[in-house]
């Protein structure tokens, strides 16, 4: 939200009461408290009739400095609140004549004494950002819209670029943008976003998380071009500054605060196929899809029944439409015999014609208007109501319906929607409806995810969720929402996914070939390559079936090729997924996250990394052309073995079986021998592919098994022309491939020594 009118004035009807002076500084055992009047106090008479802001610095975790800003303390705390994971943290507080220094780990805040309030943040001796200089900084704002706001302005240095704030489809670098953290259903082509996260990082190696579940309004170098401003319509505001050596450190610390991503089951990394949205289908149609994939040797792992598995006007009643599926239990049993996992579409709404509506109304399970009526509208489903997940009885009722589906044979749920949440309602637990608007989806997804964990165990639960907030990364997988069948929409989809990864989400998917409109065969094939080189891969859309032979038979060949490739790369992909589960560092991530000191990577949004070692550059045009940048080092194409030196741009033209797919130097790429399913014994017959290792280099990789346990650790060392590869346990046969040479090792052989050509 913009409050200023140029450099010297404010907008009409608005007054800005800035925290101008550190009038009093109180040092406690583990915190610093500042009394900050909104004028500079020269004599005691000025302390009357004056708004004062109270500022408190504290630390919930190492390298995290919390800032709590308050105007009035007496406002009732109605919630909801983000679940913040804190731990006992030793802080150091020191004082000089000029400043108070508050330090947590290697991150510090330096509070300037004197007539002008100023707080500067450092990591070790590296300056991060600051507040309070000149006319900017912390302030209490009385606005012409009738609301009061707390505002903060943090400095942006020359060349500083800002990332994150959720899954945003606008330019990847957020400088120059106005961003509101407010969940809406708007597709992938506007500033509206499904997944809104009040956390950003910058290329200077720090992050800022605003701990507020309601609307947070950001002006990112857009009102004052050297500042990043955020504001909330409250009397109190809390935010955290997170320091780190690298963006990896920052995102890991952020997910320490808000929750590490759960590890999705290995089967979920395989190919998903859906019935599509508005198409007509019954069991025969579904069998044609599944059997058609098998006949073409395209490995299919999950089949998803979209909305019309339930009868129209009755979403959700959680009942298979008996006109199309007269015996769902037997049908699902037959699908499982074909080796498939089953997913069904759900949402948190109950239409008036649903058999569950009267039950939910009578038991008080829905959101209510202030007058006690059930809140309803006709958008999406006629007369639909929203389940009130703050009511424990409603949660038990809702999950009981889902349990019935699990008992039928359903393995996972597509938790669609969760963004169109009203604010003129009353919650069972008294939550603030403005603050619950964003947070509702978190409770919705958490409830469903925990039910799946209860049934299948940790590491075996998977959602396919559209909406999310800070902390939503704990309940994977998320997909990018309603994109269109164009190259432009394919690119905006990737931008959104990379932005989401900068907000702590580790696992991400999208509708291959676009949701709206039917793609051309050309686009379908290019999107298949991109989709199978994302962490999760789903064929889905609206209005037409997305099976490849509906486009052309070459589409079947392309889909088979990249599905086989992904299955063979699963020892690598699942291992970096396990690392993401433990560290919080996303699997699919932006170039700048891995290469923040390489200025060429700052704006890259048409290529990405899969784990530490693999780089992907999809094709975004019908000419097969792609321009991509490789950071320093020697990079080797996984598809054709081409070696390219980094630190420069390349232009290539690829057929439909190609794209930019490279592995970094000094990397061990574990490749499995199974190409027709994602979940198998990764160690049995594994190949450790070492495409380029420099003389004197030592490298290692931990391979996790498909159940999420550590399987083996492989190490490689090169001295001159000698390459020594050591496997810790060697419980299965394995081999090493270096260049054109392959050496096999039997069970129990723990070391191979090769002479490189």
N, C-alpha and C positions, 0 to 999 in steps of 0.2 A: 504494500500500500504506500502510495506517495503522499507525503505530508508537506513537502517544500514547494515553493514557487520560485525556482531559480536559486541563486546563491545566497541571497540576503533575506528573502521573504518566505512566508508560509502561506499555504492555501487559505482562502477566505473561510472564516468560521472555525479555524483550527489554531490551537495554541500549543506550543512545544515547551515543556518545562524540563530543561536539561539538568542532569546532575553535574553541577559546576565545580564543586569543591569537596575535597576529602577533609571535612571539618573535624571529624573525630575518627580515629583508627584504633580499634580495640583488637588486641592480639590474644586469642584464646589458645588452648592447648593444641587444637587441630584445625583451627579456622581463623579467618580474619574478618572482622565486621567493620563496615565503613558507614558513617553517617554523612550523607551527601545532600546538602541543601541545594535548592534550585537557583539560588543567588550566591554570590560570594559574600560571606558574612564579614563585615568590617567592625560592627559593634553589636552588643547583645540585643538591642532593640530590633535588629533585623531578623531575629529568630522567631518573631511573632507573625502569625497569619501567613505561614509559608509552607508550601509542600516540600517534604523531604523524602528522598529515596534512601531506602536501606539496602546496602549491598553486602553480601556475604560470600566469601570464597572458602571452599572446602574441597575435599578430594574423595570421591567414592572408590577409586581404584588408582593404582600406580600409573603415572603419566597422564592422568585426567584431572583437570581443574574444573570444578563446578562453580558456577556463578549464579547466585540467587538474588534477584532484583525485586524489590517490593515497594509499593506505594502505601496501600492499606493492608494490614495484617488480618483484619477482621472478617474478610470475605469467606463464606463457608466453602470448604473443599468438597466438591461433589463428585469429582472424578468423571470419567475414568483416568487412570494414570498408566503410563508405560511401566512395564515390569523391569526395573533396573537392578542388575546384579552387581552389588557392591561387595567389597571385601576390606578387612582392616588394612589401613594404609598409613604408614609412617610418613608424616610430612615434616618439612623443615621450614621454620619461620625465622627470618633474620631481619634486623633493622639497621639502617644507617641514618645519617642526618637527613638524607634526601628521599629515601624510599624504604618500603617494606617489601621483602622478597618472600613469596610463598612458593614452596617447591614440593612437588610430588614426583618421585622418581627423577627423571631428567627434564621434566616440564616445569616451568616456573612462571609465576606472574609477578611483575614488578610494579608496585603501586607507588606512584609519585606523591610525595607530600607537598603541601602548599596550596595555593589558591586555585589551581586548575586540576581537577580530577583527571588522572590518566593512568591506565593500566596497560602494560605491554606484556606480551606472552613470548616465551623463549623455549626452545628445545635445546638443551645444553647451552651453548653460547650462540645458537642460531635464532635470529629474530623470526617470529611467526606472524604476529598481527598485533593490533593495539586498538584501544578505544579511548575516547575522551579528548582528542585534539581538536582545537578550534570550535566550530559550531556543532560538531557532530558528537556521537557517542550515546550513552544511556540517557533516556528521557521518558517522561510521562506526557502523553499526548491527549489533549481533549479535542475530539474531532467533531466536525460539523454533522456527521452521520448519527450523532447522539451517543456514540460509544467512546470509551476511554481505552487507550492502548499503552502498553509498555514497548519501547523501541530500543534496539541496540544497533549501533553502526560499528563495524570492524573494518580496519584498514585493509586495502588490497595494494600490494606492491606492484611496481612496474613489471609487466610480463607475467603476472600471477593469473592463472586460469582456474576456474571453479567447475567442479563436477558433482554429479549426484542429484539429490533432492527427489529420488524415486525414479520410476520408469517414465522418463519424459521423452517425447518424440520430437521436440524442438531441437535446435542445434545442441550438439554434444557438450560443448563448452558453454556454460551458462552465463558468462559475462554479457551484460547488456539486456538480460531478460528480467521480467517480472514473473515470479512463480508463486502461486498460492497452493499451500498444502491442503487440498480439499478434494476428496474422492468424488469422481463423476464418471459416468459411462459415456465416453465420447469417441471411441475408436482410436486409431493410431495416427491421425493426421492433423491434430490440433494441439493446443497447449493443455487441454484437459488430459488428466491421467487417471488410470485405475489404481496405480500403486504410488502412494504419496508418503515420502519419508523425509522428515525435517532434519536431514543430515547431509552435509556436503564436505568434500575434501578439496584441497587445492594442490597444485604442483609444487608448493613450497614445503609440503610434507606435514600437514596437520589437517585435522577435521574439526567440525563444530556440529554438535547435536543439540537441537532445541527440544527440551523435555516437556512437550506439550502435545496432547492428542488432538486438539481442535485445529482451527485454521491458523496456520502460520503464514504470514505474507512476507515474501522475500523481494528485495530490490537488489539485484546482483549487478553492481556497477551500472545501474540504470537510472537512479535518481541522483546520487552523487557518484560520479564515475570512478572515483578512487576508493569507494566504500562498498561493503556488503551489508545491507540493512535487513533486519528481520524484526517483526512486530507481532504481538498477540493482543487480543481484546480482553485483557485481564488486568487485575491489580497486582499480580505477582508473575514473574517469569523466571525460568531456570534454564540454563544452557551449560554445556560442557565443552571445553577446549581439550582436544586430544593431540598430543605431540608424538612424534616418532622419527626414527632415522629414515624410514621409507614409507610409502603409501601402504605397503604390505603390513608394516607395524601398526599403522593407523587403523586400517580396516580390521585387523585382528583385535585391537583394543576396543574398537567400536562394537564388535560382535561379542567381546567379553561382557560389555555393558548390556547389550540388548538380546543376546542369545546366539549361540552357535547354530548353524544349519544342521538339521537332522540329516543322516545319511540315507538317501533313497535306496530301495532294493535294486540289486543289479538288473533284474528283469525289466525295470522301468526304463532303462537306457536303450532298450530295443525299439523297434518300429511300432508305432501306434497307428491304427486305422479307425476312422469313425464312420458312422452312418451319414454324417453331415447333418445340417440343421433342418432345413425346410423340405428335404427330399422325402419321398414316400418309400417305406420299407416294411418288410415283414421278415420272418425267419428265412424264407427262400431267398430273398434279396441279400440278406446278410451272408448266407451260405455262398452265394455267388461271389461276393467280395472275398471271403476267406478262402474259398476253394480256388478262385482265380489267382490269388497271390501264391498259393501253394503250387498250382500248375506252372507258374512262371518262376518257381524257385526263389521267390522273394520272401525272406524270413520275416514273419509277422509275429510279434510277441504279445501285443495288447489289442483287444478290440473294445471300442467305446460305443456305447449306445447314447446318442444325443437326445435332445429334449423329447422327441416324439416317441420315445419308448413308453411314455405315459400318454394318456388320452388328452387331446386338446381341451383347453379351458380348465384343466384339472391339475395344473402344475402348482404345487407338488402334492400328489397323493401317494407317491412312492409305490405305485402299483403298475405293473406292466399292462399295457393296453391289450385286453384279452381278444380283441378283434384281430390283432396282428400276431400276438404271442400267447396262444391259449394255454401253453404249459411251460412257463418260464423256467422252472426248476430243471426240467428235463432238457430244455433248450440250452441252458447254461452248462449243464453237465456234458452235453454233446460238444459244445465249444471248447470246454476244458480238455476233452479227449484229443482235440486238435492241437493241444499245447499252448492255449491262449490264456492270458489273464483277462479279467473282465472289469471294465469301468463303466459306470453309469453317471449321467448328468443329474445334478441336483442344484437347487438354489434355496435361499432361506425364506422364501415367500410361499404363502398358501393362498391359492385362488379361491374365490367364493364358492365355485362349483366343486372344489375338492371335497372328498368325503371327510377330510380332516378339519374342515373349516369350523363346523359347528362345535366339534370337540375342543378345538383350540380356543374358540370364543368363550365357551361355557367355563372352561378351566382357567381362563385368564392368562393364556400363553402368548398373546400377541401384544405388540406395542399399542398403547392407548392414547387417545386424545386427552387433553386436560379435563374434559367433561366426563370422562369415563368410557366413551364410545371406543370401539376398535378403530384404529387408524386404517383407512382403506383408500385405494385409488384404482384407476382402470389402466394405468400404464403397465405394460407387459402382460399381466393376467387380470381378467375382469374381476374387480372387487377384491383384489389381493390384499392380504395382511402380511405383516412382518413378524417373524418369531422373535420373542423377547428373550435373548440368550442370557440376560442378567437374572432371569428367574430359574433357579435350579430345577424346579419341576418341569418347566418348559424344555430345558436341556435334556432331562431324562426322557421326556415324551418324544422329542425330536430324534435323539440318538436311538431310542427304541425302534422307531420306524426304519432307521438305517440298519440297525442290527438285523431286522427281518430280511433285508436285502443281502447282507453278508451271509446270513444263513442259507439264502438261495444259491450263493456261489459268487457274489460280487466281491472283487478284490480291492477296488479303490473307487474313489468318487471324484468327479469333476465338480469342484465347488465354484460354480459360476456366480456372477453378480456379487452383491455385497457393497455396491457403491451407491445405489439409489436409496439412501437411508434418510427418512424424514427428520426434521428438527422440531416440528410442532407436536411433539409426543412426550409421553411420560413413561419412564422406565421403571420396572419393578423395584430395582435397587436405588432409585433416586438419582441415577447418573444424569449429568448435564447433557441434554440432547445435542447441543452444538459440539461438544467434545466427543460425544459418542458417534457422531456422523462418520468420522474417519475410522474410529476404533472398532466399530461394529464388526467389520470383516475379520478383525484379529480374533475376536471371540468365536465367530462362526467357524473359521478355519481351524482354530485350536480345538474346538469341540469335536469336529469331525476327525481331525488327525489323531487325537488321543483315543478316540473309539477304535480307529484302525490299529494303533499300537497295542491297544488292549487285546484285540483279536489276533493279531499276527506277530506281535513282538516288535521291539525296537530294531530299526534297520530294515523293516519290512512294510512300513507304512508309506503311502504315497497319495498325495492329492494332485489334482490338476486345477490350480487356483488362478483366478484372474485378478483379484484385488488384494491389496496388502498395505501394511504400514510398517513403521519401525518395529523390528522384532519378528516380522512375518517370515523372515528367512528360516525360522525354526521349523516351518511346516511346508516343505517343498512337495511338489514342483509348482512353479508359476509359469504361465504362458502370457504372451504379449498382447492378447486381445484381438479386436476386430480390425484386421488389416485388409487391404484390397489386392486384387490380382494384377499388380503393376510393379515394375522395377523400382519406381519411386517409393512405393509402399514397402517393398522388401527392404530398401535401405533405411526407411524410417523405423521399421521394426527392429533392425539391428541397433540403430541409435538408442532406441528405448531400452533394449536389453543391456547395452553397455552402460547406460546411465544407471540402470537398476543394479548392475554389478558394483558400481561405485557407491552404492547405498547398502551394501552388505548381503545381497542375494547371490547365492552360489550356484543355483541350478535354474535353468531357464529354457523355455521352448517357445514355439510360435506355430501358426497355422501354415504348413507348407503349401505354397502356391497362392496364399491369401484367402481370407474368409469371404469377403464380398467379391462378387463377380467371378467368372471362371477364367483362369489364366490361359494364355496361349501354350501350346506344347513347348515352345522355346523357354518361356518363363518357368513352367512347371519343372523342367529338367534342371534348370539353374538353381531353382529354389530347393529341389531335392538334395543337391550337393551341399548347400548351405544348411539345410535342415538336419541332415545326417551328421553334420559336423558341429552341431550344437549339443549341449549336454543331453537334451531330450528331444525326441523327434516324432511329430504327429502330423498325419495327413487329415485335414479337416477343412470344411468350408460350408457355404450356404448355397442352396439352390441346385447343386449338382454333386454327383458322387466324385470323390477325389481319387479313385483308383486309377493307376497309371495308364491302363489300356484304353481308357476313355479319351486320352489325349493322343497318344500314338504308341505303337509297340516299342519304339526306341525309349520311350519314357519308362517302360518296364525294365529295360536293360540298364538304364541309368540308375533307377531306384535300387535295383538289385546290386549293382556295383557298389554304390555308396553304403547300402545297408550291410553288405558283406565286409566292406572296409571298416565300418564302425565296430562290428563284432570282433574283428581281428585286433582292433586298437583298444579293446576293452581292458586288457591288463594295464595299459597306461591310463586310460580315461577313468576307470574305476579307482585306480590308486590315487590319482590326483583328487578325485572326489572324496576319498577317505581323508586325505590331507585337508581338504576344505572343511570337512566336518570337524576336524580337530583345531584348525587354525582360524577358520572364518574367512580365509582368502578365497575368493570365488574361483570356480573352475574356468568358466568362460568370462574373460575380462578384457578390458581395454588395453591398448598398447601402452598408454601413459602409466597405468598402474604398475607395469613391470619395468618401464623405461622412463621414469619421471625426469631424469637428467638429460634425456635426448630431446631437444627442442622440436625435432621433426615429428615426435609422437604426440605432442600436446593436443592437436586437433584431429587426430586420425579416428574416423568413425566408420570406415568401410572395410576394416580388417580387424582382427582380434587375436588374442592368445587363448589356447586351450591348455590350461596348466602352464607350467614354467617353460616348457620346451617346444611346444607346437604352435605355429603361426598359421592362421587361415585368412585368405583373401578371396572372398566370393566374387563371382562375375555378376555385375549389375547392369548389363545391357545385352541387346540381342545380337551384338557383333562378336561376342566371346572375348572381348578385350578387358583387361584389368591392369590398373596401375597400382603398385604396392610398394611399400617402403620396408626395407630390412634393416634393423639396428646393427650395430657393429658385430663382427664375427662372420664365420662361414656358415651359411645355411644350405641345407640339402633338401631337395624336393622329395617328399615321401612317395610321390606318384611316378616320377621318371628318373630320379637320381641326380638331376641337374644341381650343380653346386654354384652358389652365388655369394659374392662378398658383400657384407652389410655396410651400413653407413651411406646408403644411396637408394634411389628409386629405380624400379624396373617396370617395363611394359611387356606384357605377354598376351598372346591370343590362345585360348584353350577351346578344345572341342567339349562336348557335353560330359565327357568322362574326366575332365580336368578342371582345376582351379588352383589358385595359389595355396599350396599346402607344404609347409617347410618345417624341418626340425633343426633346432639350434646346434651349434658346435658344442662338443664336450657333453653331449646329452646321451643318456641311455634310453632308448625307446623300446619298451617291452611289447612284443607283438605275439598275440595268441595264435593257435593253430585252428581255432574253430571260427567259422565265418557265417554260421546259420542261426546263432542265438547269442544274446549278450551275457547270459549267466551260465558259466561253465567253470571247470577247474582251470584257472588261468595259468598255473605253474606247469601243468603237464604238457610238455612239448613246447614250452615257451621259447621264443627267440629274442635275444637281447641285441637289438640293432644299434650299432655305433657307427654313425655315418661320417663323423669328422671329430677326431680327438687330437688336440694339439700336443706336441712333445712336452713332457713334464706335467701334463694335466692329470689330476685325479678327480674322479666323479663317482657318484653313487646314486642308487634309486631303490626305494622301498616298494615292493610289489605286494599289494593286498589281495587276499582271496575274495571270492564273490560273496562270502558271508560277512565281509568287513573286517576280518582278522588279518593281522600282518602275516604274509606268507613267506617272504624271503627278502633279503637285502643283497643287492648285487653291486659290486664295486669294480671300477676299471681304472687302470693306471697305465700311462704310456711313458716309456723311456726309449728315446730314439725310435727304432723300427719295431720295438717289442711292445706288445699290448698284452697286459695281464688282466684277466677277468676272473673275479672270485665271487662265488655264490655261497651264502652263509650255510644253508641247510642242504640244498640240492636233493630234496626228497623225490624229485621227478626228473626225467630226462629233459635236457635243455640244450640250447645251442647259441653260439655267438655269430653274428653276421657283421663283418666290417668290410665296407666296400664290396668287392666281388668275392670275398672269401667267407666261407661258412665252416665253422668247426662245431661238431656235435659232442655232447658230453652225456654219459650214461648216469643213471641214478647213483648218487653218492659221490660223483666226481665234483669237487668243489672249486677247481681252478683250471682255467684254460689259458695257455700262453700262445700268442700268435705273432708271427713275423709279418708286419705290414709291408705291402709292396711300395 
